[in-house]
Amino acid sequence: MAPITAIPNELLILVFTHCPDIFTAAKLSQASKALRNVWLENVEVITREILEPEIPAYDDAMELARYESGKEASFVQRIPRLLRNAEMARSVAKLWAADVQDSPYEAEEDSESATPTPTSYYTIRRLAQSHGDKELQRTMSSIMDAASRTEAWMNYQLCCFMCMFMKDDEQIRHGILKDESLLTWYEKEEGGVITDEWDFASTVAELVMREKQFPRYSSALDPCPWSFGHVCCGRDCRRGETWPGNTRPASE
């Protein structure tokens, strides 16, 4: 019988990608040193082949997992985050569907286009994480600027739903509500106080939606949420509009 090292890597990769799930593939990689090497050298391809069919917006989910895991994390270390985020996206989608069924929204779009997608979920999550992170804010500014009218509406709808209509236990799971130990007396009396990160995401999502939906009526006095000076909503501080936080000269 020929040793496993005699089998072409392409065939071994095919064996990995035909595993029923990523856990089976990871377990298979422990069977021998040769399989381990193939796994480590091709884990991105193998993971995509196995998980992409069951994780809508796979690339968006992976970007979120990459950021949450940190720059030093290996691809293998990002997989648990990827799976967790995909599960949370599915959970929010189910809650949204149940809420719409119980009390249908008077959507401004048709029912299909007004339904948030997995991409909307990952966008809002990354938007919340960009609070205080100028590098990520620049990335998200470009993403939000390029969003279509429908995408901006979906992002806004989903953010409102998550921050205002989900139950407390779900909001806590998504990091939306502030830790009770960090609340002021007034906030404890008020109840349901969301974190600064999600308050930031809500603000940006609303401003972008307003600009995309009603460009002729958007106020030039709307505050710029981007701390580095660029503006969401497709507008640019370089045009000389003066919002708080605009530190760029008009001629830049």
C-alpha positions in Angstrom: 0.0 0.0 0.0 1.4 3.4 -1.0 2.2 5.8 1.8 -0.1 8.9 2.2 2.8 11.1 1.1 2.6 9.5 -2.3 -1.0 10.9 -2.8 -1.0 14.2 -4.7 -1.9 17.2 -2.5 -4.8 18.1 -4.9 -6.4 14.8 -4.1 -5.9 15.2 -0.3 -7.4 18.7 -0.5 -10.4 17.2 -2.2 -10.8 14.6 0.6 -10.8 17.5 3.1 -13.4 19.5 1.2 -15.7 16.5 1.1 -15.8 16.2 4.8 -19.4 16.7 6.2 -18.3 19.6 8.4 -15.3 21.7 9.4 -14.9 19.8 12.6 -14.5 16.5 10.8 -11.9 18.2 8.5 -10.0 19.5 11.5 -10.0 16.1 13.1 -8.8 14.4 9.9 -5.8 16.8 9.9 -4.6 15.2 13.1 -4.4 11.7 11.5 -0.9 12.2 10.2 1.9 14.8 9.7 1.3 14.8 6.0 -2.4 15.5 6.4 -1.6 18.2 9.0 0.7 19.9 6.5 -1.9 19.8 3.8 -4.5 21.2 6.2 -2.3 24.1 7.3 -1.2 25.0 3.8 -4.7 25.0 2.4 -7.0 25.7 5.3 -8.5 28.9 3.7 -9.5 27.0 0.6 -10.8 24.0 2.5 -12.8 26.2 5.0 -14.4 28.1 2.2 -15.4 25.0 0.3 -17.0 23.5 3.3 -18.6 26.5 4.9 -19.5 28.9 2.1 -22.6 26.9 1.1 -24.0 27.2 4.6 -22.8 30.8 5.5 -24.4 33.4 3.3 -22.2 36.5 2.8 -19.2 34.3 3.6 -16.6 37.0 2.8 -18.4 39.6 5.1 -18.6 37.0 7.9 -14.9 36.3 7.5 -14.0 40.0 7.6 -15.8 40.3 10.9 -14.1 37.2 12.3 -10.7 38.5 11.1 -11.2 41.9 12.9 -12.5 40.3 16.1 -9.7 37.7 16.3 -7.0 40.3 16.0 -4.2 40.8 13.5 -2.0 38.2 15.2 -4.5 35.4 15.0 -4.0 32.6 12.5 -6.7 31.6 10.0 -7.5 28.5 12.1 -8.0 30.6 15.2 -10.6 32.7 13.3 -12.8 29.8 12.4 -14.6 29.6 15.8 -15.4 33.4 15.5 -16.7 32.8 11.9 -19.0 30.0 13.0 -20.3 32.0 16.0 -21.0 35.1 13.9 -22.8 33.0 11.3 -25.0 31.5 14.0 -25.7 35.0 15.5 -26.7 36.3 12.0 -29.1 33.4 11.6 -30.5 34.0 15.0 -31.2 37.7 14.2 -32.8 36.8 10.9 -35.2 34.4 12.7 -36.1 37.0 15.2 -36.7 39.5 12.5 -38.9 37.1 10.5 -40.9 36.3 13.6 -41.4 39.9 14.5 -42.6 40.8 11.0 -45.0 37.9 11.0 -46.5 39.0 14.4 -46.7 42.7 13.5 -45.8 43.5 9.9 -43.8 46.7 9.3 -45.2 49.4 7.0 -42.0 49.2 5.0 -41.1 52.0 2.6 -39.7 49.4 0.2 -41.4 46.2 -1.0 -41.3 43.4 1.5 -38.4 41.5 -0.3 -36.0 44.5 -0.6 -36.8 45.7 2.9 -35.7 42.4 4.5 -32.2 42.8 5.9 -29.6 40.4 4.6 -26.7 38.6 6.3 -24.5 41.3 4.8 -26.6 44.0 6.6 -25.9 42.1 9.9 -22.2 42.0 9.4 -22.0 45.6 8.2 -23.8 46.8 11.4 -21.6 44.7 13.6 -18.5 46.1 12.0 -19.9 49.6 12.1 -20.3 49.3 15.9 -16.8 48.0 16.3 -15.4 50.9 14.3 -16.3 53.3 17.2 -13.0 54.6 18.4 -11.0 52.8 15.6 -10.1 55.3 12.9 -8.6 52.7 10.6 -11.8 50.6 10.6 -13.9 53.8 10.3 -12.1 54.6 7.1 -13.0 51.2 5.8 -16.6 51.4 6.9 -16.9 55.0 5.5 -16.1 53.6 2.1 -18.5 50.7 2.5 -21.4 52.9 3.7 -20.6 55.5 1.0 -20.9 52.8 -1.7 -24.1 51.3 -0.3 -27.1 51.4 -2.5 -30.4 53.1 -1.4 -31.8 49.7 -0.6 -28.7 48.5 1.3 -28.7 51.7 3.4 -32.4 51.2 4.2 -31.8 47.5 5.2 -28.8 48.5 7.4 -30.9 51.1 9.1 -33.9 48.8 9.6 -31.8 46.0 11.1 -29.9 48.3 13.4 -33.2 49.8 14.7 -34.6 46.3 15.2 -31.6 45.1 17.1 -31.3 48.1 19.3 -35.0 48.7 20.0 -37.0 45.6 19.6 -34.9 42.6 20.5 -35.2 41.2 24.0 -32.6 42.0 26.6 -31.0 38.6 26.6 -30.5 38.8 22.8 -29.2 42.3 23.1 -26.7 41.3 25.7 -25.5 38.4 23.6 -24.8 40.8 20.7 -23.1 43.3 23.0 -25.7 46.0 22.5 -26.8 46.7 26.1 -24.4 48.3 28.6 -23.1 46.1 31.5 -25.3 46.9 34.5 -22.2 47.5 36.7 -21.2 50.4 34.4 -24.5 52.2 34.4 -25.1 55.5 36.1 -28.0 55.9 38.5 -30.0 57.7 35.8 -29.2 55.0 33.3 -30.4 52.3 35.7 -33.7 54.2 36.2 -34.1 54.6 32.4 -33.2 51.0 31.6 -32.2 49.4 28.3 -29.2 51.7 27.7 -27.1 50.7 24.7 -23.4 50.9 24.5 -21.5 53.8 22.9 -20.5 51.4 20.1 -24.1 50.6 19.1 -25.2 54.2 19.6 -22.5 55.2 17.1 -23.7 52.5 14.7 -27.3 53.7 15.0 -26.3 57.3 14.3 -24.2 56.4 11.2 -26.8 54.0 9.8 -29.6 56.6 10.2 -27.5 59.4 8.6 -26.6 57.2 5.7 -30.2 56.0 5.2 -31.4 59.6 5.3 -28.9 60.7 2.7 -29.6 57.8 0.4 -33.4 58.0 0.7 -33.9 61.7 0.8 -30.7 63.3 -0.7 -32.4 66.6 -1.5 -33.7 67.1 2.0 -30.6 66.0 4.1 -29.5 68.8 6.3 -26.0 70.2 5.9 -26.0 70.6 9.7 -26.1 66.9 10.3 -23.1 66.0 12.5 -20.3 64.0 10.9 -19.9 60.8 12.9 -16.5 59.9 11.5 -13.8 61.1 13.9 -11.2 61.4 11.2 -13.2 64.0 9.4 -14.7 62.2 6.4 -18.5 62.0 6.2 -20.9 59.2 5.8 -23.9 59.5 3.5 -21.8 60.0 0.4 -20.8 63.6 1.3 -17.2 64.8 1.7 -15.7 67.2 4.2 -13.4 68.3 1.5 -16.3 70.3 0.0 -15.9 72.7 2.9 -19.0 71.6 4.9 -18.3 72.2 8.6 -19.4 69.4 10.8 -18.0 68.7 14.3 -14.9 66.6 13.9 -14.1 67.9 10.5 -10.3 68.5 10.7 -9.5 68.3 7.0 -8.9 71.5 5.1 -11.4 72.2 2.3 -8.7 72.1 -0.3 -7.4 68.6 0.6 
